[in-house]
Amino acid sequence: MTVAEGELTVAMAELVVTERAEKQIVGERLRNAMAELNAARDELSQLMR
């Protein structure tokens, strides 16, 4: 999960936000993926307690 989170972070940082709809869609999907990854990490953390 840490590797995936790092890859998403790098991809989001490299994505230059412009007015082009394609980049905005990609950016939104990357943000959603990061949110899901963070939620999964939180759930795993709670299960391991």
NUTI-499447 format. One record per residue: residue in one letter; residue number from 1; x, y, z of N, C-alpha, C, O in turn. Coordinates in pm, 1 decimal. Example, Ala and Ser with C-alpha at 12.3 -4.5 7.8 and 13.67 -1.06 7.14 Angstrom:
2
@aa=A i=1 nxx=1319.0 nyy=-569.0 nzz=780.0 caxx=1230.0 cayy=-450.0 cazz=780.0 cxx=1320.0 cyy=-330.0 czz=780.0 oxx=1423.6 oyy=-331.9 ozz=846.5
@aa=S i=2 nxx=1285.0 nyy=-225.0 nzz=708.0 caxx=1367.0 cayy=-106.0 cazz=714.0 cxx=1290.0 cyy=3.0 czz=787.0 oxx=1340.9 oyy=113.8 ozz=803.9
//
This chain:
49
@aa=M i=1 nxx=81.8 nyy=-119.1 nzz=0.0 caxx=0.0 cayy=0.0 cazz=0.0 cxx=86.3 cyy=125.7 czz=0.0 oxx=51.4 oyy=225.6 ozz=-62.7
@aa=T i=2 nxx=197.0 nyy=120.4 nzz=69.2 caxx=285.0 cayy=236.2 cazz=74.8 cxx=341.2 cyy=269.0 czz=-62.4 oxx=351.0 oyy=385.8 ozz=-99.7
@aa=V i=3 nxx=378.0 nyy=166.4 nzz=-137.2 caxx=431.4 cayy=187.3 cazz=-272.2 cxx=324.2 cyy=247.8 czz=-362.2 oxx=351.4 oyy=341.4 ozz=-437.4
@aa=A i=4 nxx=202.9 nyy=194.5 nzz=-354.5 caxx=93.2 cayy=247.0 cazz=-436.5 cxx=64.6 cyy=392.1 czz=-401.7 oxx=40.9 oyy=474.6 ozz=-489.9
@aa=E i=5 nxx=66.9 nyy=422.5 nzz=-273.3 caxx=43.0 cayy=560.2 cazz=-231.1 cxx=152.8 cyy=652.4 czz=-284.6 oxx=124.5 oyy=763.5 ozz=-329.4
@aa=G i=6 nxx=275.7 nyy=606.9 nzz=-279.9 caxx=386.0 cayy=686.2 cazz=-332.5 cxx=372.8 cyy=710.0 czz=-481.5 oxx=395.7 oyy=820.9 ozz=-529.8
@aa=E i=7 nxx=335.8 nyy=605.5 nzz=-554.6 caxx=317.8 cayy=618.5 cazz=-699.1 cxx=206.0 cyy=716.9 czz=-731.9 oxx=219.7 oyy=798.3 ozz=-823.3
@aa=L i=8 nxx=96.0 nyy=710.0 nzz=-658.3 caxx=-14.3 cayy=803.7 cazz=-681.5 cxx=27.8 cyy=946.9 czz=-649.7 oxx=-8.6 oyy=1040.3 ozz=-721.1
@aa=T i=9 nxx=103.5 nyy=963.0 nzz=-543.8 caxx=149.8 cayy=1096.2 cazz=-506.2 cxx=238.3 cyy=1155.2 czz=-614.9 oxx=224.2 oyy=1272.3 ozz=-650.1
@aa=V i=10 nxx=329.7 nyy=1074.3 nzz=-668.2 caxx=417.5 cayy=1120.9 cazz=-774.8 cxx=336.4 cyy=1155.2 czz=-899.6 oxx=359.1 oyy=1258.5 ozz=-962.6
@aa=A i=11 nxx=242.0 nyy=1068.1 nzz=-934.8 caxx=160.1 cayy=1092.2 cazz=-1054.0 cxx=79.7 cyy=1220.8 czz=-1039.5 oxx=67.6 oyy=1297.7 ozz=-1134.8
@aa=M i=12 nxx=25.1 nyy=1244.4 nzz=-921.3 caxx=-53.5 cayy=1366.3 cazz=-900.4 cxx=34.9 cyy=1489.9 czz=-906.6 oxx=-7.2 oyy=1593.9 ozz=-957.2
@aa=A i=13 nxx=156.5 nyy=1479.3 nzz=-855.8 caxx=247.7 cayy=1593.7 cazz=-858.0 cxx=291.9 cyy=1626.6 czz=-1000.2 oxx=314.5 oyy=1743.1 ozz=-1033.2
@aa=E i=14 nxx=304.2 nyy=1524.4 nzz=-1084.0 caxx=348.5 cayy=1546.5 cazz=-1221.3 cxx=237.2 cyy=1592.9 czz=-1313.6 oxx=264.0 oyy=1644.1 ozz=-1422.3
@aa=L i=15 nxx=114.2 nyy=1575.6 nzz=-1272.1 caxx=0.5 cayy=1614.6 cazz=-1353.5 cxx=-16.2 cyy=1765.8 czz=-1347.6 oxx=-45.6 oyy=1821.6 ozz=-1241.9
@aa=V i=16 nxx=2.2 nyy=1830.5 nzz=-1459.1 caxx=-14.6 cayy=1975.2 cazz=-1466.3 cxx=-161.7 cyy=2003.1 czz=-1495.3 oxx=-215.2 oyy=1962.2 ozz=-1598.3
@aa=V i=17 nxx=-224.4 nyy=2072.2 nzz=-1404.0 caxx=-366.8 cayy=2101.4 cazz=-1419.0 cxx=-383.2 cyy=2217.6 czz=-1516.0 oxx=-333.8 oyy=2327.8 ozz=-1492.2
@aa=T i=18 nxx=-452.1 nyy=2191.4 nzz=-1623.5 caxx=-483.6 cayy=2295.1 cazz=-1720.5 cxx=-633.5 cyy=2292.5 czz=-1743.6 oxx=-706.2 oyy=2223.0 ozz=-1672.5
@aa=E i=19 nxx=-679.2 nyy=2365.7 nzz=-1839.8 caxx=-821.3 cayy=2369.4 cazz=-1869.5 cxx=-866.4 cyy=2247.6 czz=-1949.5 oxx=-986.1 oyy=2228.1 ozz=-1970.5
@aa=R i=20 nxx=-772.7 nyy=2167.1 nzz=-1993.6 caxx=-809.1 cayy=2050.4 cazz=-2073.2 cxx=-885.6 cyy=1950.6 czz=-1987.5 oxx=-839.7 oyy=1911.1 ozz=-1880.3
@aa=A i=21 nxx=-1000.9 nyy=1911.0 nzz=-2035.2 caxx=-1088.4 cayy=1821.5 cazz=-1960.4 cxx=-1022.4 cyy=1687.5 czz=-1932.0 oxx=-1045.0 oyy=1629.0 ozz=-1826.1
@aa=E i=22 nxx=-941.1 nyy=1637.8 nzz=-2024.9 caxx=-877.1 cayy=1508.3 cazz=-2005.2 cxx=-788.6 cyy=1509.3 czz=-1881.3 oxx=-793.5 oyy=1415.7 ozz=-1801.4
@aa=K i=23 nxx=-709.4 nyy=1611.3 nzz=-1864.4 caxx=-621.1 cayy=1618.9 cazz=-1748.4 cxx=-701.0 cyy=1635.5 czz=-1620.5 oxx=-663.3 oyy=1582.1 ozz=-1516.2
@aa=Q i=24 nxx=-809.0 nyy=1708.0 nzz=-1627.4 caxx=-892.7 cayy=1724.8 cazz=-1508.8 cxx=-955.4 cyy=1591.4 czz=-1468.6 oxx=-962.7 oyy=1559.6 ozz=-1349.9
@aa=I i=25 nxx=-999.9 nyy=1514.4 nzz=-1565.8 caxx=-1058.4 cayy=1383.6 cazz=-1537.4 cxx=-954.0 cyy=1290.9 czz=-1476.7 oxx=-981.2 oyy=1221.9 ozz=-1378.5
@aa=V i=26 nxx=-834.5 nyy=1289.3 nzz=-1535.1 caxx=-726.5 cayy=1206.3 cazz=-1482.0 cxx=-692.9 cyy=1248.3 czz=-1339.9 oxx=-676.4 oyy=1163.5 ozz=-1252.3
@aa=G i=27 nxx=-682.7 nyy=1376.4 nzz=-1317.0 caxx=-653.3 cayy=1427.2 cazz=-1183.7 cxx=-758.2 cyy=1385.4 czz=-1082.3 oxx=-724.9 oyy=1346.5 ozz=-970.4
@aa=E i=28 nxx=-883.6 nyy=1393.2 nzz=-1120.7 caxx=-992.0 cayy=1353.7 cazz=-1030.5 cxx=-985.1 cyy=1204.4 czz=-1000.1 oxx=-1006.2 oyy=1163.3 ozz=-886.0
@aa=R i=29 nxx=-956.1 nyy=1124.4 nzz=-1099.6 caxx=-944.5 cayy=979.7 cazz=-1077.1 cxx=-827.0 cyy=947.6 czz=-985.8 oxx=-837.5 oyy=859.2 ozz=-900.8
@aa=L i=30 nxx=-715.9 nyy=1017.6 nzz=-1002.0 caxx=-601.0 cayy=996.6 cazz=-913.4 cxx=-635.0 cyy=1036.6 czz=-769.9 oxx=-597.4 oyy=967.4 ozz=-675.3
@aa=R i=31 nxx=-705.7 nyy=1147.9 nzz=-753.8 caxx=-745.3 cayy=1189.7 cazz=-619.0 cxx=-839.3 cyy=1088.4 czz=-556.2 oxx=-827.7 oyy=1058.2 ozz=-437.5
@aa=N i=32 nxx=-932.7 nyy=1035.5 nzz=-634.8 caxx=-1024.7 cayy=933.1 cazz=-583.2 cxx=-949.9 cyy=806.5 czz=-543.6 oxx=-979.0 oyy=745.8 ozz=-440.5
@aa=A i=33 nxx=-853.2 nyy=767.3 nzz=-626.3 caxx=-774.2 cayy=647.7 cazz=-595.3 cxx=-696.1 cyy=668.2 czz=-466.2 oxx=-687.1 oyy=576.7 ozz=-384.4
@aa=M i=34 nxx=-639.6 nyy=786.6 nzz=-446.8 caxx=-565.2 cayy=814.8 cazz=-324.1 cxx=-658.1 cyy=810.7 czz=-203.0 oxx=-620.8 oyy=758.0 ozz=-98.2
@aa=A i=35 nxx=-777.4 nyy=865.2 nzz=-216.4 caxx=-873.5 cayy=863.3 cazz=-106.4 cxx=-912.3 cyy=720.2 czz=-71.1 oxx=-922.2 oyy=685.8 ozz=46.7
@aa=E i=36 nxx=-934.0 nyy=637.1 nzz=-171.8 caxx=-968.4 cayy=497.3 cazz=-147.2 cxx=-852.1 cyy=423.3 czz=-81.7 oxx=-873.2 oyy=342.0 ozz=8.2
@aa=L i=37 nxx=-731.5 nyy=450.5 nzz=-125.4 caxx=-613.6 cayy=388.8 cazz=-67.4 cxx=-598.4 cyy=428.3 czz=79.4 oxx=-567.8 oyy=344.2 ozz=163.9
@aa=N i=38 nxx=-619.5 nyy=554.0 nzz=108.7 caxx=-611.5 cayy=600.2 cazz=248.0 cxx=-719.7 cyy=536.6 czz=334.0 oxx=-694.1 oyy=500.4 ozz=448.8
@aa=A i=39 nxx=-839.2 nyy=522.6 nzz=280.3 caxx=-947.7 cayy=458.7 cazz=354.7 cxx=-915.2 cyy=311.3 czz=381.2 oxx=-940.1 oyy=260.5 ozz=490.5
@aa=A i=40 nxx=-860.1 nyy=244.1 nzz=281.8 caxx=-822.5 cayy=103.9 cazz=299.3 cxx=-713.7 cyy=90.3 czz=405.0 oxx=-717.2 oyy=-1.6 ozz=486.9
@aa=R i=41 nxx=-617.4 nyy=181.4 nzz=403.3 caxx=-510.5 cayy=178.1 cazz=504.5 cxx=-569.0 cyy=196.5 czz=643.8 oxx=-529.5 oyy=126.8 ozz=737.3
@aa=D i=42 nxx=-662.7 nyy=289.3 nzz=658.5 caxx=-725.9 cayy=312.4 cazz=788.8 cxx=-802.0 cyy=188.8 czz=835.3 oxx=-794.6 oyy=151.6 ozz=952.4
@aa=E i=43 nxx=-874.6 nyy=125.6 nzz=744.8 caxx=-950.2 cayy=5.3 cazz=779.4 cxx=-856.9 cyy=-108.1 czz=821.5 oxx=-884.5 oyy=-177.7 ozz=919.2
@aa=L i=44 nxx=-747.1 nyy=-127.1 nzz=748.8 caxx=-650.2 cayy=-229.9 cazz=785.0 cxx=-588.9 cyy=-200.4 czz=922.0 oxx=-568.4 oyy=-291.4 ozz=1002.3
@aa=S i=45 nxx=-560.6 nyy=-76.2 nzz=947.3 caxx=-503.7 cayy=-37.4 cazz=1075.4 cxx=-598.0 cyy=-71.2 czz=1188.9 oxx=-554.9 oyy=-119.8 ozz=1293.5
@aa=Q i=46 nxx=-726.4 nyy=-46.0 nzz=1169.2 caxx=-826.0 cayy=-76.2 cazz=1272.0 cxx=-841.8 cyy=-225.9 czz=1292.0 oxx=-862.0 oyy=-271.2 ozz=1404.7
@aa=L i=47 nxx=-833.0 nyy=-303.0 nzz=1185.7 caxx=-845.8 cayy=-449.2 cazz=1196.1 cxx=-728.5 cyy=-510.7 czz=1270.8 oxx=-743.5 oyy=-613.5 ozz=1336.9
@aa=M i=48 nxx=-612.8 nyy=-448.7 nzz=1260.6 caxx=-493.6 cayy=-504.1 cazz=1322.5 cxx=-482.1 cyy=-470.5 czz=1470.7 oxx=-391.0 oyy=-518.3 ozz=1538.3
@aa=R i=49 nxx=-572.4 nyy=-390.0 nzz=1520.8 caxx=-569.0 cayy=-352.1 cazz=1663.5 cxx=-629.3 cyy=-457.9 czz=1749.2 oxx=-634.7 oyy=-442.8 ozz=1871.3
//
